[in-house]
Amino acid sequence: MPFSDFSDYLLLEKHYSAHTEKAYLKDIETFAGFLKETLDCPHPKEANYAMIRNWIVALLDEGVSPRSVNRKMSSLKTYYRFLLKTKQVSVNPMQTHRALKTPKKVQTPFSEKEVAEVLEDLEDADDFESARDRLLVELFYTTGMRRAELINLKISDVSKTNATVKVLGKRNKQRIVPLLPTVLESLDHYLKFRGAIAASEERYIFLTTKGVKMYDTLVYRIINSYFSKISQKAKKSPHILRHSFATHLLNQGASLTAVKELLGHSSLASTQVYTHNSIAKLREVYKGSHPRNTK
């Protein structure tokens, strides 16, 4: 692998997921190919910002969205910070780069009724897969954790005594999230089935039917499959469940700061993207309750 040192940095030092590492490497390799073929530049180490701008223009000409271009630039930023840190370059060409403007993307959460219907369908979980899938949906919806965080949960991360789960988030940041009694019940129920297929040394909670750790695409397929039966929403992914968790909490009066901590966000700005649905709910209440609008 031509960028194996960068790969090791992402996985071992930055603790990025394998999915993120793969995406970053693909971006860097694509950029390296563009430099060689178009600008006769042998390696990204030799590139300057004018060359990076040329790649941005080429991507936009190919119809790549500004949002996708920004993601690729994020990969480059991380790569050049790595090169600077390891003294492979003396100047970071991405230092003054500014992200392209993108339209705000509003994602529609599942309704409380839709989530309740999926859990109702999974109420009689009498085998390994249905017990696992019910716990999966419940954990996403009641904790708001990310897909990678859920996949990496270990048996030892759960404290039944304290009714909490320890979640390892982005940048290796750890947070403690409370668990509802119903979730602990679903966990106990699932573990009975899990014990029959898991090797004794297997630490991860969520497993495939072969007894190995679950993977990203399987988790996505499970969520998409159940919610496709009851929802007409355009997107039916684990992230939409996380979105639903935050939105429903805010709709019920939870503070933005509390939701921020539960989600593992580093700043309130990240959490504020979930407030648009809460504002819509408040507007409904306001219009239906204000004395000047009740006549």
N, C-alpha and C positions, 0 to 999 in steps of 0.2 A: 504494500500500500504506500503510494508516494507521500501521503501526509499522515503517516502512522504516529509521528510524535504529537501532532495536533490532536489526533484521535485519542491518544492516551491522556492528554491534557483535559479533554472534554469529559472523558469517562472517570478518570481517577482523581483529578484535582477539582474540577468543577462539579463533578457528580451529576452530569446531565444524563438523561435517559438514553438508551440505545437508539430510540426513535429520533431524538433531537440530534444526537451525534451523527447519525446517518444523513439527516437532512443538511446539517452544516457541511459535512464532507462533500456531499453532492454539489452544493453551491460553490465551494472552493474549487473543486475539480472542474466544474463548468466554466468558472471564471478563468482558471488557468488555461483551459482549452481555447477560450476566446482570445486571451492575450497572445498565445502562440500563433493561432491561425490568422488573426486580424491585424495585430500590432507588432508581430515578430518579437514579442517579449518572452524570454525563456521561462520565467517563473514569477509568481505573484510578489516575491521578495523584491523584484526589480521594478515593480509597477509604481506609478505615481497617480495622483488624484485625477489628472486629465484622462488617463487610461480607464480609470474606474467610471468616470463620467461617460466615456464612450460606450462602456458596457451597459450603463443605465439607459442611454439613448437607444442602443440596439435592442434591449429587452422591451422597451416601450414600443418600438417600431414593430416588434414581433407580436404585439398585442398582450404582453404580460401586464397584469393590473398593477397600479401603483402600490397596492397593499402587498402583493407578492414580491415586487421589487424591493420594498422596504425590508421584507423578511430576509431576502438575499443579502442586503446591505448589513443587516444585523449579524449575519454569518461572517461577513468580511470584517466587521468591527471586532468581533471576538478573535478572529484569526490574526489580525494585525496587532491586537493587544498581546496575544500570545507571542508573536514574533518579537515584539518590543521587549517583553518580559524576559525572553530567552536570548536577548541580544543578537538576534538574527537580522534585525533592521535597526537603524538609529532614528528613523522618523516614521511616524504613523500617518500614512496618506489619508486615513479616514477621520483624522482628528477634527477637521472642520466640517465634515459632512452633515447635512441637514436632511431629515427624512422627507419624502414626497408627501404632499397633502393627500389625504384620502377621505372619502365620504364616511361619515359615522355609520357603522353597521349595527342596526337594531335587531337583536335576536329575540324571537318570541318564545317565552317559557311555556312549559306545559301548564295547564290549569290544575288546580287542586283536585278537581273531579277526574281528570285524565290520569293523574298519578294514583288516585284511589282505585280507579277501575283496573289498572295494571296489577296493583297489589292484591286486589280482590280475585283476579284471575289466578294469582299465584298462591292463594290462601291455602289450598289443599296440596301443599308441597310434600309429596310422599315418595320422592326419589332424589338421588344425588343432584341431578341437573336443576330440577325445579326448586329445590331447597337452596341451592347455591344462587340461582338467578333471583330468587326473592330477596335474599340477603344482599345481593349486589345492588338491586334497585333501592332497597331501604337505606343502605349505607350512603349511596350517592345522594339520595333525596334528604336524608336527615343529618348529614354531616357536611355536604357541599364539597367533599374532597375531589381532587382531580383524578383523572383516569390512572396516570402513572403512580399516584400516591396509593390508590386502592389496590392496584396490582402488586405493589411492594409491601403491603401490610403483612406482618408476621403474627403468628399466634401470640407471641410474647408482647406484642404491642397493645393488646387488649387487657385492661384491668377490670375484671367483673366486680371487684370490691368497690372501686371508685366509679364504676360505670363510665369509663373513658377509654379513648383509643389514642395512641401516640402516632402522629402522622409526620412523616419526613417529607417536607415540601421542597420547593425550588431553592436552589443555592444551599441545599443541605440544612435548611432551617426546620426546626422541630416545633410542633405545636400539639397541645392536648385538646381533644374535642370530646364533649360529653356524648354519651350514647343513651338513647331512650330505652326503657324496659322492653318494649316490643322488639327492638333490634337485638338486644341480648338474648331474648327468647329465640329469635330466628337464627342467631349465631349458634346457640346450643343445639338447635334442631339440625342445622346444616352439618355441624361437627360430627354428629352421629353417623351420617352418611359418608362424610369425608374420611373418617377413620378406616373405612373398609377399602379405600382405594389408595390412600396416601402411604408413602414409605415412612417409616418411623422417624427418619431424620428430616423430613420435609417441613420447613419452617413457615412457608407462605400459606396464608389463609385460603386464597382462591386458587383452585386447581382445575385443570381440564379433566375430562373423563379418563385420561391416561395417567392421571396422578401427578402431572407436572405443573409448574407455575403457569398461570394464565398469561395471555399476551394481548397486546393492544387491540388488534383487529377482531379478536373473538369477543372482547368486552363490548366493542362498538356494535358488533352484529347482534349480540344478545339484547342490548338496549333498543336498538333500531327495530328488531323483530317484534318485541312486545308492544312498543309504542306505536308501531305502524298499524296495529290492529284497531287502535282506538283513537288515534290522533291524525288530523289532516295537516299538522304543522309541516313546513318545508324541511326543517332539520329535526332529526330525532336521534340525538347523540348523547353520550355521557355528559358533555359540556352543557347541553340544554337542561339536564337534570340539576347540575350545579347552579345554573342560571335560575332555575325554578326555585331551588332551595333559598337562594338569596332574595329573590323577588317576593316569595311568600312570607319570609320572615319580616321584610320591610313593610309589606302590606299589613301585617299584624302588629306593627308598631315597634319592631326591634330597632335599635339605634344603628346608624351607619358604622359607628366605631366597633360595635359588637360583631356585626356581620363581617367587617374587615378582618377581625381577629380569627373568626371561625373559618374564613376562606383562606387565610394565610397570605393576604396581600401585604405588600411592604408599604403601601401608601393608600390614603383614602381615594385618591384619583382613580385608582384601579377599581375600587368598589363602586364608585359613583355611576359606572356604566349600567349598573343593575337598578338604578333608581327610576328610570323612565316609566316602568310599569307601575311602580308605587305611586308616582305622581298622578298617573292616569286614574288609579284607584281613589286617591285622595280627591281628585277632581269630581269623580262620580259622587262621593260622599258629600262633598261641598255643595254640589248642584242640587242634591236631593235633600239637604238639611238646612241650608241657609234660609233664614226667614224671608229674605227678599226674593227667593226663588221657589217658594212653596205654595204660592197662591195660584 
